């Protein structure tokens, strides 16, 4: 489940990170992961299906069973 998103400047580009709440771990153990890594490692994970109501709002994906 993605709890939050952020943009991180790497060299001269901004890259997206997602705050991931991992299955069977408490929210306090959530980690920031590169969006590109998550989409590569979990191809069924699709953030385009999610609706963010406001900037910084929580985004959840119940289909990502491995997260």
C-alpha positions in Angstrom: 0.0 0.0 0.0 1.3 3.4 -0.9 0.9 5.9 2.0 2.4 8.9 0.3 4.5 10.1 -2.6 7.3 12.6 -3.0 9.7 13.9 -5.7 13.4 13.7 -5.0 16.0 15.6 -7.0 18.7 13.3 -8.3 21.3 15.2 -10.2 19.3 17.4 -12.4 16.1 15.4 -12.5 13.2 14.8 -10.2 12.4 11.2 -9.5 9.3 9.8 -7.7 9.4 7.9 -4.5 6.5 6.1 -2.8 6.2 5.5 0.9 5.3 1.8 1.0 3.5 0.1 3.9 4.6 -3.5 3.6 2.2 -6.3 4.2 2.4 -7.8 7.7 4.6 -4.9 8.9 3.5 -2.0 11.0 3.1 1.4 9.4 6.1 2.6 11.4 8.2 0.2 9.3 7.1 1.8 6.0 9.9 2.7 3.6 10.5 5.2 0.8 11.1 3.3 -2.4 11.7 4.4 -6.0 8.5 4.2 -8.0 10.5 2.7 -10.9 11.8 -0.1 -8.7 8.3 -1.0 -7.4 6.8 -1.0 -10.9 9.7 -3.2 -12.2 9.6 -5.6 -9.2 5.8 -5.7 -9.0 4.4 -5.3 -12.5 0.8 -5.8 -11.4 1.1 -2.7 -9.3 -0.6 0.1 -11.2 -0.7 3.6 -9.7 -2.6 5.0 -12.7 -5.8 3.4 -11.4 -5.6 5.4 -8.2 -7.3 8.7 -7.6 -5.5 11.3 -5.5 -8.0 13.8 -4.1 -5.4 16.3 -3.0 -1.6 16.6 -3.1 -0.1 14.4 -0.4 -3.2 12.4 0.0 -2.9 8.7 0.8 -3.1 6.3 -2.1 -4.0 2.7 -1.5 -3.7 -0.3 -3.8 -5.5 -3.4 -2.5 -4.4 -5.4 -5.6 -0.7 -5.3 -4.6 -1.0 -8.3 -2.3 2.8 -8.7 -1.9 3.2 -5.2 -0.6 
